[in-house]
Amino acid sequence: MPSVRNSKQRNLIFSELSSRYDHPTADELYITLKKKSPSLSLATVYRNLKQLCEDGKVQCISFDNVDRFDATTNNHYHLACMECNRLYDVDIPLIPEIDIAQKSISEGKATSYSLIFSGLCNNCKKHN
C-alpha cells in the first residue's frame, strides 16, 4: 500500500480540529480554515478528513444525520446539545460495564461504540 504524504492542508485541518471541542462538520471546518488559507477548497477538506479518519488520527461521529469530526480518538462519551445542535466531549470516567459488554457480544464482534448523552451544553443552559 502506498504511503500517504503529509500535506500542509492536512496538517492545517488536523491542527484546527485538535484545537476544538465542539466536533465541527467538514463545512464548519472549511469556513474557519478558509480565513487562514484562502486557496483551500471544500473538496480538499473532505478528502483530508477522510484520510485522517482512515489513518486513525480523527474519528467521524454521525449524529442527527450529520458527520462531525473529533481529534480525540480514545474511548470517551459525548453530549449532544438539543438547543445548538453541537456535540461536546463529556469528561467522565468510562463505564467499565460497557467495555465488558462490548467484548462479550455474542451476535458478532463489536470493535467500537459510541455513547451520546442528550441535553443542554453549558452555554445553552446559561441562556435558558
Secondary structure, DSSP 8 states (H G I E B T S, - for coil): -------HHHHHHHHHHHT-SS---HHHHHHHHHHH-TT--HHHHHHHHHHHHHTTSSEEEEETTEEEEES--SS-EEEEETTT--EEEE-S---HHHHHHHHT-SSS-------EEEE--HHHHHH-
